[in-house]
Amino acid sequence: MGTQAGKQIGGAVIGVLLAAVIWNAPTPSGMTPLGQTILAILVLTAIFWVFGVLGNAVTALLMLGLLILAGVRPEHALSAFSSGPFWLLLVVLFYGAAMQSTGLARRISFRILSWFPPTYPGILTAFFVTGAALSPAIPSMTVRTAIIVPIAWALVQALGLPARSRGSALLILSSIEMAVVPGCATLYGSLWGPVVVQLFQTQGYHLAWWEYTRAMALPTLLWSVLLLLGNWLVLRPEQDLDVHKEFAKAELAKLGRLSRHELATAGVVVVSIAYWMGEGWHHRPSYLIGLFGLVALAASGVVREKDFGSAISWSFLLFLGIVYGLPTVVQQNHVTDWLAGYIVPVVQIAAGNAWTLLMVLAVAMLLLKFMDPLGFLAITVLFLPVSNILRESTFSPIVLMAALLFAAHPFWVTYQNIWVAMGESMTANQAFDAAHRVRLAHVYGVVTLLVLSVAIVYWRVLGLL
């Protein structure tokens, strides 16, 4: 029996046994029988994902079927497929496919490379600058990922890096992180922003843009730099890049003038970016421009209807659509309320020490991401009761939120992080393997806790602690 087959069988046995134990145990106080069954199904699903028992999409389908069989209302389990985030994801994946197929992503990658040294540190710096520059204009981390990852993948291919090599894994995983992380520096640099504002209003707090940015910008900068440094140390490539400074310019010259399809794709992307930048003015849903953009790409011949089936990964969309529905399922059935009953007493014990409290919150967030892949529900469950406990203290709610946001992007398993899942799909699973992902997930966890520890000093200086 092969090693992989043995791992899958072992994972299946462990998952079924643990789920059976949870399902047959006495129903805990504060949890309904259906909630207990949902918890058992989630544990089974998580273990199947970790061990790769059936594959991400098939396991998600199994989870969906079990949830509905257990009594979860279908409109809750299937809710994400009619949601705006799902349709935004669908259209931006087509954007990424168009950038790849027309060669536009390759052209942009060479242009960016021409501005920075053709070394791994130089390219990683370029990713950070790109992510930081895009975040104020494009708050959607999904859209930024859809823009940056195709460019990074085109660069990997142009440099001739072997599939699933350390160099390829370093560049792609780092590009995903830099599409997401820098956006936390400003209040509306990511889609966390509206959630944060709503939670603060719920608690009666007024949150100003500058107040948030002053507290978050420098820690986020340190966070980004240390992530890139840690990634470089842990996944140091087998050999340095063997290209000269004129490499990018020479490759650009070979590409010649922009083709008609490249111009059409660039036009759609630029108009879409302008639309996303103006959302605060026109108040239209993010996915709307994508629907028209996809029509424009089809009308110009960039994407043909007969190619829809192969242009993007539909198994990935099934997987994400089902995962997107998990917060609704666990919220409607009070599973996270039950978990909060265990978390709050621990927080009360830790509330006397700022460092201990931030570590407890961050670790709790990292753990809850196994159950709430999107993170919105986990942030709500942790922030509301903890901010109530600390309402009369000098502990700023911004610092509480910082601990939760910094810990909201782990990727020990793919389903925890939709942007890593997007990266896997957009590179056809050729950029990195599970071992690469887990190693950099360890880096993410360690760096996040380290940055929070260091940021305490900065927040004390600002009078937030």
ZIFENPE-V527060 format. One record per pair of residues at least 4 apart in sequence whose C-alpha atoms are under 6 Angstrom apart, sorted by the first residue. I is the first residue (numbers start at 1). J is the second residue. Records with the same first field share a line. If there is no record, write none. Layout:
I = J / J
This chain:
6 = 10
7 = 11
8 = 51 / 53
11 = 15 / 51
15 = 44 / 47
19 = 40 / 44
21 = 25
22 = 40
23 = 37 / 40
30 = 338
31 = 35
35 = 333 / 335
48 = 52 / 53
50 = 413
54 = 58 / 59
55 = 59
57 = 315 / 319
60 = 319
66 = 70
67 = 72
68 = 72
74 = 78
75 = 79
76 = 329
77 = 325
79 = 325
80 = 321 / 324 / 325
81 = 321
87 = 287
88 = 287
91 = 290
92 = 146
96 = 146 / 150
98 = 102
99 = 104 / 105
100 = 105
102 = 262
104 = 262
105 = 150 / 151
106 = 154
109 = 151 / 155
110 = 248
114 = 248
116 = 122
117 = 122
119 = 241
127 = 175
128 = 178
129 = 133
131 = 178 / 179
132 = 182
134 = 138
135 = 139 / 183 / 189
136 = 189
137 = 277
138 = 276 / 277
139 = 189 / 190 / 191
140 = 190 / 191
141 = 180
144 = 179
145 = 149 / 179
149 = 153
156 = 161
163 = 430 / 431
164 = 168 / 430 / 431 / 432
166 = 170 / 235 / 237
167 = 237
168 = 431
169 = 173 / 431 / 432
170 = 174
171 = 175
177 = 181
183 = 189 / 190
185 = 213 / 216 / 217 / 220
186 = 213
187 = 193 / 209
188 = 193
200 = 205
201 = 205
210 = 214
213 = 217
216 = 220
219 = 223 / 455
226 = 230
227 = 231
231 = 235
232 = 236
258 = 262
261 = 302
262 = 266
263 = 267
266 = 270
268 = 293
279 = 283
289 = 293
290 = 294
297 = 302 / 303
298 = 302 / 303 / 304
307 = 311
317 = 321
320 = 324
327 = 331 / 372
328 = 332
330 = 334 / 335
340 = 344
347 = 351
350 = 356 / 357
351 = 357
358 = 403
360 = 364
362 = 403 / 404 / 407
365 = 407
366 = 407
369 = 373 / 416
373 = 416
379 = 383
380 = 384
383 = 387
387 = 391
394 = 465
395 = 465
396 = 464
402 = 406
411 = 416 / 417 / 441
412 = 438 / 441
414 = 421
424 = 429
427 = 431
443 = 447
444 = 448
447 = 451
451 = 455
459 = 464
460 = 464 / 465
